[in-house]
Amino acid sequence: MMPPGARACWVCGGERLSLRKPANYRGALDSGAFAITDTHYGVTAAIYECADCGFLQCAELDDVTHFYEGVEDEAYEAGRAQRRLQLRRVLENVRRHVPGGRLLDIGAASGILVAEAQQMGFRAEGVEPSRWLQRKAVERGLPVHLGTFPNPSCEGPFDVITLVDVIEHVTAPRCLLRAARSALAPHGIVAVVTPDVRSLAARIMRWHWWHFRVAHVGYFDRRTLERAARRSGFVPLAFERPGWFFSGGYLWDRAWKVLGLAGPRAPAVLERVTIPLNLHDSLLAILRPTGETE
Ligand SMILES: [Zn+2]
């Protein structure tokens, strides 16, 4: 059952947690393990499952946010063009619910979403804990504040708050959702993108699934995401399956990685192509605030 010192379920508050996967990272945790493009798939802290709601969480970890302050990620910057396409799709989804206004991107990295949102007519800004990534954004003239959320430099109300691949990185997801809710305009929405641990890809790959990595400390599926949202004062308006875009070279490298082999360099022609890929193993939830929280 729950280890001494560990918390209750981060989604439902239940206290019956069972160990599902022992920790298998070596040495002490540091910022390197928290890079966005970390490829040590299957390497995680100890993962516990909640008997009440099924949520999987690294229950022994305390707040890991400080690890992001020192993250430097050249590979993320190199994939900017593909990320831009992916985030544009997310924003097209958002725009069906809220056509414009003030937008805040939490975990904005180097500001790719902020730049896209500006192009689509939003008054967009972001907040990012990594000094290196935040500086990249500022160098591009993008309004991305340094720090975590909530943050005095980005005060609401916002019409849209985006949390793209963020909620799986925090040890208190309901606190983050509630903070987002209090910064939201009454008719605003929060868009959450997160891996789906009960997707077909995750079931097939089991503990080798690419989203099992040190930086991911909470593993949602549609049910637990909805439950966390409802307990934080939201009602889901829509769930989608956001797709991704990759360079051919990236997919080549990752395919060898998944096979556990050191493959040859990608053929040059692959570096020039962008491949849309929807593995249906990510969730996009559009959330609207309700009157009350649980
Ligand atoms: Zn639970």
Boltz pocket constraint, residues with backbone or C-beta under 6 A from the ligand:
constraints:
  - pocket:
      binder: B
      contacts: [[A, 9], [A, 10], [A, 11], [A, 12], [A, 13], [A, 14], [A, 50], [A, 51], [A, 52], [A, 53], [A, 54], [A, 55]]
      max_distance: 6.0
